[in-house]
Amino acid sequence: MASLQEAAVKKIEEICDRHATEVTPLILILSEIQKEYGYIPLEVQEIVSERTGIPVAEIYGVVTFYALFSMEPKGKYVIGCCLGTACYVKGAQKIFDQFGAVLGIGPGQTTDDGMFTIDALHCIGACGIAPAVSINGKVYPKLTVDKVPTIIAEYRSKGR
């Protein structure tokens, strides 16, 4: 999306217009754009600002504050490692580190092939099955470090 095609700009404007009557439309607009394109770069934030009159600084603040938004493209498989208290005390940091080591990436990064992104999450609401990891919505309960390579291999076998 580095240089937006005319069709993409039109789609973003349509999304903005669809929520024009909302009292506080920004989260709705950004959510829909994130769902459509997978990320919200500064260029898109500027279009939203022009269309809605909301300052770019405010939009940027929302995009960078909420973990569900990203300014960079994410991988096909987004690995969310819960580092909330329950998961953390049961070894989640070691699991998080193992995913990073196996994939050769750090927190918030995406593999060169575009298949995997790894994110640290504060809580996924799975305290009873800690430590837990979510991959594109599928939750892996009571995960252990030794299972990480197998999980990665499973997703690699699915391909792009």
KEKE-3310 file (N, C-alpha, C; in steps of 0.2 Angstrom, whole numbers, plus 5000, padded with zeros to 4 digits):
npx = (5004:5011:5011:4996:4983:4971:4958:4960:4960:4948:4940:4944:4939:4925:4923:4925:4915:4904:4903:4900:4890:4891:4894:4906:4917:4930:4936:4928:4930:4944:4945:4938:4946:4958:4954:4951:4963:4974:4983:4987:4994:5003:5000:4987:4981:4982:4973:4961:4960:4959:4946:4938:4940:4947:4961:4977:4987:4979:4973:4984:4988:4978:4980:4992:4991:4981:4982:4976:4977:4989:5003:5011:5012:5006:5010:5004:5000:4997:5005:5000:5007:5002:5007:5002:4998:4995:4999:5012:5018:5018:5027:5027:5035:5047:5041:5037:5050:5055:5047:5051:5065:5064:5058:5066:5064:5059:5049:5034:5038:5039:5041:5053:5047:5034:5025:5024:5020:5025:5018:5017:5005:4995:4984:4974:4963:4963:4966:4964:4969:4983:5000:4995:4993:4989:4985:4980:4967:4965:4967:4980:4982:4990:5003:5020:5037:5044:5034:5033:5042:5035:5022:5025:5030:5019:5011:5019:5018:5006:5008:5008)
npy = (4994:5006:5016:5021:5014:5020:5014:5009:5020:5025:5015:5017:5029:5027:5018:5028:5037:5028:5028:5041:5047:5042:5046:5044:5040:5035:5023:5013:5015:5013:5000:4993:4997:4990:4977:4975:4978:4974:4982:4999:5011:5027:5034:5030:5034:5048:5050:5046:5056:5068:5065:5064:5074:5073:5075:5070:5067:5063:5051:5044:5042:5033:5022:5018:5016:5005:4988:4980:4986:4990:4997:4991:4978:4962:4945:4930:4921:4926:4926:4926:4928:4926:4936:4939:4939:4926:4918:4921:4918:4904:4901:4908:4918:4911:4903:4912:4918:4906:4904:4916:4913:4901:4906:4916:4930:4945:4953:4959:4958:4952:4937:4935:4929:4932:4924:4923:4933:4939:4943:4950:4948:4956:4950:4936:4931:4918:4912:4901:4890:4892:4892:4901:4903:4911:4908:4916:4916:4903:4895:4889:4879:4877:4877:4871:4874:4864:4861:4871:4871:4861:4866:4877:4870:4864:4875:4879:4869:4870:4881:4895)
npz = (5000:4999:4989:4986:4976:4966:4967:4980:4988:4986:4991:5005:5007:5006:5017:5027:5024:5027:5040:5044:5051:5064:5081:5087:5076:5074:5079:5073:5059:5058:5062:5052:5041:5044:5044:5031:5024:5032:5039:5044:5037:5038:5027:5024:5036:5034:5024:5030:5039:5031:5026:5037:5045:5057:5066:5061:5070:5081:5075:5073:5086:5091:5083:5086:5100:5102:5102:5092:5080:5067:5060:5051:5038:5043:5046:5037:5047:5063:5077:5093:5108:5125:5138:5150:5168:5173:5163:5162:5174:5172:5163:5151:5145:5141:5131:5122:5118:5112:5101:5094:5092:5084:5073:5070:5072:5081:5094:5087:5074:5057:5048:5034:5023:5024:5031:5045:5060:5076:5091:5107:5119:5131:5139:5135:5140:5144:5156:5164:5156:5155:5151:5137:5119:5105:5088:5074:5080:5084:5099:5108:5122:5138:5134:5130:5129:5121:5111:5102:5090:5083:5081:5073:5062:5057:5053:5043:5034:5029:5020:5010)
capx = (5000:5015:5008:4989:4980:4965:4953:4961:4959:4940:4937:4945:4934:4919:4923:4924:4908:4899:4903:4900:4884:4892:4896:4914:4918:4937:4938:4925:4933:4950:4944:4936:4952:4962:4951:4951:4970:4978:4987:4985:5000:5002:4997:4980:4979:4981:4966:4955:4960:4956:4939:4934:4942:4950:4968:4982:4990:4974:4972:4990:4988:4974:4983:4998:4989:4978:4986:4973:4979:4996:5005:5015:5009:5007:5011:4998:4999:4999:5006:4999:5009:5000:5012:4998:5001:4994:5003:5019:5021:5018:5033:5025:5041:5051:5038:5037:5056:5056:5044:5056:5071:5063:5056:5072:5061:5058:5042:5031:5041:5036:5047:5054:5043:5028:5021:5023:5021:5024:5016:5016:4999:4994:4980:4969:4957:4963:4970:4963:4973:4989:5001:4991:4996:4983:4987:4974:4961:4965:4971:4984:4982:4995:5009:5026:5043:5045:5029:5034:5044:5030:5017:5028:5030:5012:5008:5023:5016:5000:5010:5005)
capy = (5000:5011:5021:5019:5014:5024:5010:5008:5027:5026:5011:5020:5035:5024:5016:5034:5039:5024:5029:5048:5049:5040:5051:5043:5035:5033:5015:5009:5016:5010:4993:4991:4997:4985:4971:4975:4979:4971:4987:5006:5015:5034:5037:5029:5039:5055:5050:5046:5063:5072:5063:5065:5080:5071:5077:5064:5065:5059:5045:5040:5040:5028:5017:5016:5014:4999:4982:4977:4990:4989:5001:4987:4972:4957:4939:4926:4918:4930:4922:4931:4925:4929:4937:4941:4937:4919:4914:4923:4914:4897:4901:4911:4921:4906:4901:4918:4918:4900:4906:4921:4909:4896:4910:4921:4937:4948:4955:4963:4957:4947:4934:4938:4926:4935:4919:4923:4938:4937:4948:4949:4951:4957:4944:4934:4929:4911:4911:4894:4886:4896:4897:4900:4906:4912:4909:4918:4915:4897:4895:4883:4879:4874:4876:4870:4876:4859:4860:4877:4869:4857:4871:4881:4866:4863:4880:4880:4864:4873:4885:4902)
capz = (5000:4999:4985:4986:4970:4966:4970:4987:4991:4985:4997:5012:5008:5007:5024:5031:5023:5030:5048:5045:5056:5071:5086:5088:5071:5072:5080:5068:5053:5058:5062:5045:5036:5047:5042:5024:5021:5037:5042:5043:5037:5039:5021:5025:5041:5031:5020:5035:5042:5026:5025:5043:5049:5063:5065:5060:5077:5085:5072:5074:5093:5092:5079:5090:5107:5102:5099:5087:5074:5065:5054:5046:5036:5047:5042:5036:5053:5068:5084:5099:5115:5131:5143:5156:5174:5174:5158:5163:5180:5170:5158:5144:5142:5138:5125:5117:5116:5108:5094:5091:5090:5079:5067:5068:5073:5087:5095:5082:5068:5052:5044:5027:5018:5026:5034:5053:5064:5083:5095:5114:5121:5139:5141:5130:5144:5144:5162:5166:5152:5154:5146:5131:5113:5099:5081:5070:5083:5087:5105:5110:5129:5142:5129:5132:5124:5116:5106:5097:5083:5079:5079:5067:5056:5055:5049:5037:5029:5026:5015:5009)
cpx = (5004:5013:5001:4986:4973:4959:4954:4959:4951:4937:4938:4940:4927:4918:4922:4917:4903:4898:4902:4895:4886:4895:4904:4916:4925:4938:4934:4928:4940:4950:4942:4942:4957:4960:4952:4958:4975:4983:4985:4991:4998:4999:4989:4977:4977:4974:4960:4955:4957:4948:4935:4935:4945:4958:4972:4985:4985:4973:4978:4991:4984:4977:4989:4997:4986:4981:4983:4975:4987:4997:5010:5011:5011:5007:5004:4996:5002:4999:5005:5001:5007:5005:5008:5000:5001:4998:5010:5022:5021:5023:5032:5031:5046:5048:5038:5044:5058:5053:5048:5062:5070:5061:5062:5069:5060:5051:5040:5034:5038:5042:5047:5050:5036:5023:5019:5024:5021:5023:5015:5010:4998:4990:4975:4963:4957:4967:4970:4967:4980:4995:4998:4994:4990:4987:4981:4968:4961:4970:4974:4985:4988:5001:5015:5031:5044:5040:5029:5036:5039:5024:5019:5028:5023:5009:5013:5021:5009:5001:5007:4998)
cpy = (5006:5017:5018:5019:5018:5020:5009:5015:5027:5021:5014:5026:5032:5021:5022:5036:5035:5025:5037:5050:5046:5046:5050:5038:5032:5025:5011:5009:5012:5002:4990:4991:4992:4978:4970:4975:4975:4975:4994:5010:5022:5037:5036:5033:5046:5055:5050:5053:5068:5071:5065:5071:5079:5072:5070:5062:5061:5052:5041:5038:5034:5021:5014:5013:5007:4993:4979:4980:4989:4994:4998:4981:4966:4950:4935:4923:4923:4926:4927:4927:4929:4930:4940:4937:4929:4915:4915:4919:4906:4897:4904:4914:4917:4903:4906:4918:4912:4902:4911:4917:4905:4900:4915:4928:4939:4950:4960:4963:4952:4944:4936:4935:4928:4930:4921:4930:4936:4943:4946:4952:4951:4952:4942:4931:4921:4909:4904:4889:4888:4890:4896:4905:4906:4913:4910:4916:4908:4897:4888:4883:4875:4872:4875:4872:4871:4858:4866:4875:4865:4861:4875:4876:4864:4868:4881:4875:4866:4878:4892:4902)
cpz = (5000:4995:4983:4979:4971:4969:4978:4991:4991:4991:5004:5013:5009:5014:5028:5030:5026:5037:5049:5050:5063:5075:5087:5083:5071:5073:5075:5061:5053:5058:5055:5040:5038:5044:5034:5021:5026:5040:5040:5043:5037:5033:5021:5031:5039:5027:5024:5038:5037:5025:5031:5046:5056:5062:5065:5066:5081:5082:5074:5082:5094:5089:5083:5097:5107:5099:5093:5080:5073:5060:5049:5044:5041:5043:5041:5043:5059:5075:5089:5106:5121:5136:5149:5162:5174:5169:5160:5168:5178:5164:5151:5141:5138:5131:5120:5114:5111:5101:5091:5088:5084:5072:5065:5068:5080:5088:5090:5075:5064:5049:5037:5022:5019:5029:5041:5055:5071:5087:5102:5116:5129:5142:5136:5133:5144:5151:5165:5162:5151:5155:5140:5125:5108:5093:5077:5073:5086:5093:5106:5118:5132:5138:5133:5127:5119:5111:5101:5091:5079:5077:5073:5061:5053:5051:5042:5032:5026:5020:5015:5007)
residu = (MET:ALA:SER:LEU:GLN:GLU:ALA:ALA:VAL:LYS:LYS:ILE:GLU:GLU:ILE:CYS:ASP:ARG:HIS:ALA:THR:GLU:VAL:THR:PRO:LEU:ILE:LEU:ILE:LEU:SER:GLU:ILE:GLN:LYS:GLU:TYR:GLY:TYR:ILE:PRO:LEU:GLU:VAL:GLN:GLU:ILE:VAL:SER:GLU:ARG:THR:GLY:ILE:PRO:VAL:ALA:GLU:ILE:TYR:GLY:VAL:VAL:THR:PHE:TYR:ALA:LEU:PHE:SER:MET:GLU:PRO:LYS:GLY:LYS:TYR:VAL:ILE:GLY:CYS:CYS:LEU:GLY:THR:ALA:CYS:TYR:VAL:LYS:GLY:ALA:GLN:LYS:ILE:PHE:ASP:GLN:PHE:GLY:ALA:VAL:LEU:GLY:ILE:GLY:PRO:GLY:GLN:THR:THR:ASP:ASP:GLY:MET:PHE:THR:ILE:ASP:ALA:LEU:HIS:CYS:ILE:GLY:ALA:CYS:GLY:ILE:ALA:PRO:ALA:VAL:SER:ILE:ASN:GLY:LYS:VAL:TYR:PRO:LYS:LEU:THR:VAL:ASP:LYS:VAL:PRO:THR:ILE:ILE:ALA:GLU:TYR:ARG:SER:LYS:GLY:ARG)
# end
